[in-house]
Amino acid sequence: MGSDFAFDALLPADMAAKAEQVGVGKAALPLRRLVPLGVLAGAFIGFGAMFATVVTADTGITPGIAKLLGGTVFSLGLILVVVGGAELFTGNTLIVMAFAGRKVTATKLLRNWLVVYVSNFVGAIATAALVVWSGQLNAGDGAVGARALAIAQTKGSL
């Protein structure tokens, strides 16, 4: 078994070094690449959210199964972000590892976070506008719109 055995995962120290390396690369991205990749990430997450909303709208199945199904299809948005190489704010917060290791300045860190956050917002809002303009919220005799409203009310009351 000895020489045939290998780790696919990184050990903690190697993982920290890899996070720093990735953070340096992300912090150095030029705006012409960072902005479109950020907008795409916002759109991809918006697509995943809309897919989850459609799937859980007036399903007639038990709430637990509906939530499981919604969570499963929402992951499509995250898969698109990873496969498409998009820049999602939640992932870019890990650039703090490169900052902590003094490989990225505070200015580069905050620049990346601000640009990606705003770009994600733009992509999400554009996707929401397309959903509204397409009439998708009226699907299922308004069940999709009712579900979207229920989700918004729940999240707004937290």
C-alpha positions in Angstrom: 0.0 0.0 0.0 2.9 2.4 0.8 3.7 4.1 -2.5 0.2 3.8 -4.0 -1.3 5.9 -1.2 -1.7 9.6 -1.8 -3.7 12.4 -0.3 -6.1 14.2 -2.6 -6.7 16.9 0.0 -4.1 19.4 1.3 -2.9 19.4 4.8 -3.8 22.6 6.8 -0.5 24.4 6.4 -0.5 23.6 2.6 -4.2 24.7 2.4 -3.3 28.0 4.0 -0.4 28.5 1.6 -2.7 27.7 -1.4 -5.4 30.1 -0.1 -2.7 32.8 0.0 -1.5 32.0 -3.5 -5.1 32.1 -4.9 -5.7 35.4 -3.0 -2.7 37.0 -4.5 -4.0 36.1 -8.0 -7.5 37.3 -7.3 -6.3 40.6 -5.8 -4.2 41.2 -8.9 -7.0 40.8 -11.5 -7.5 43.8 -13.7 -10.9 45.5 -13.7 -11.6 44.4 -17.3 -11.7 40.8 -16.0 -12.9 41.3 -12.5 -16.1 43.3 -13.3 -17.5 40.8 -15.9 -16.6 37.8 -13.8 -18.3 39.5 -10.8 -21.5 40.3 -12.8 -21.6 36.7 -14.0 -21.4 35.4 -10.5 -24.3 37.5 -9.4 -26.3 36.3 -12.4 -25.4 32.7 -11.8 -26.5 32.9 -8.2 -29.7 34.7 -9.3 -30.4 31.8 -11.8 -29.9 29.3 -9.0 -32.2 31.2 -6.7 -34.9 31.5 -9.4 -34.6 27.8 -10.2 -35.1 27.1 -6.5 -38.1 29.4 -6.3 -39.7 27.7 -9.4 -39.1 24.2 -8.0 -40.6 25.0 -4.6 -43.6 27.0 -5.8 -46.9 25.3 -5.0 -45.4 21.8 -5.2 -47.9 20.0 -3.1 -45.2 17.9 -1.6 -44.1 18.0 2.1 -42.2 21.1 3.1 -39.1 19.2 4.1 -38.8 17.5 0.7 -39.6 20.9 -1.0 -36.8 22.6 0.9 -34.4 19.7 0.1 -35.2 20.0 -3.6 -34.9 23.8 -3.5 -31.5 23.6 -1.9 -30.4 21.0 -4.4 -31.3 23.0 -7.4 -30.0 26.2 -5.9 -26.5 24.6 -6.0 -26.6 24.9 -9.8 -25.8 28.6 -9.3 -22.8 27.7 -7.2 -21.7 25.1 -9.7 -21.9 27.7 -12.5 -19.7 30.1 -10.5 -17.1 27.4 -9.9 -17.1 25.9 -13.4 -17.3 29.3 -15.1 -14.5 30.8 -13.0 -16.8 33.7 -11.9 -15.8 36.0 -8.9 -18.3 35.6 -6.0 -17.9 37.9 -3.0 -18.3 35.1 -0.5 -15.4 33.2 -2.0 -13.2 36.3 -2.4 -13.4 37.0 1.4 -10.7 34.3 1.6 -8.2 36.9 0.1 -7.9 37.9 3.7 -5.5 34.9 4.0 -3.1 36.6 1.6 -3.5 39.9 3.5 -2.8 38.2 6.8 0.3 36.7 5.2 1.4 40.2 4.0 1.2 39.2 0.4 -1.6 41.5 -0.5 -2.1 45.1 0.6 -5.2 46.4 2.3 -5.9 48.6 -0.7 -5.9 45.6 -3.1 -8.0 43.6 -0.7 -10.6 46.3 -0.3 -10.6 47.1 -4.0 -11.3 43.5 -4.9 -14.0 43.2 -2.3 -15.8 46.4 -3.4 -15.6 45.7 -7.1 -16.8 42.1 -6.7 -19.6 43.0 -4.3 -20.9 45.7 -6.5 -20.5 43.5 -9.6 -22.4 40.6 -7.9 -25.2 43.0 -7.0 -25.4 44.3 -10.6 -25.6 40.7 -12.0 -28.2 39.7 -9.5 -30.4 42.8 -10.1 -30.1 42.3 -13.9 -31.2 38.7 -13.5 -34.1 39.7 -11.3 -35.1 42.4 -13.9 -35.1 39.8 -16.7 -37.2 37.4 -14.6 -39.8 40.2 -14.0 -39.8 41.4 -17.6 -40.2 37.8 -18.9 -43.3 37.3 -16.9 -41.9 34.2 -15.2 -43.4 35.3 -11.9 -46.8 34.7 -13.3 -46.0 31.1 -14.1 -48.2 28.4 -12.4 -51.1 30.9 -12.1 -48.9 33.2 -10.0 -47.5 30.5 -7.8 -43.9 31.4 -8.7 -44.5 35.1 -7.8 -46.3 34.1 -4.6 -43.3 31.9 -3.6 -40.8 34.7 -4.4 -42.8 37.1 -2.3 -43.0 34.5 0.6 -39.2 34.0 0.4 -38.6 37.8 0.4 -41.0 38.3 3.4 -39.2 35.5 5.4 -35.8 36.9 4.7 -36.9 40.5 5.3 -38.3 39.5 8.7 -35.1 37.9 10.0 
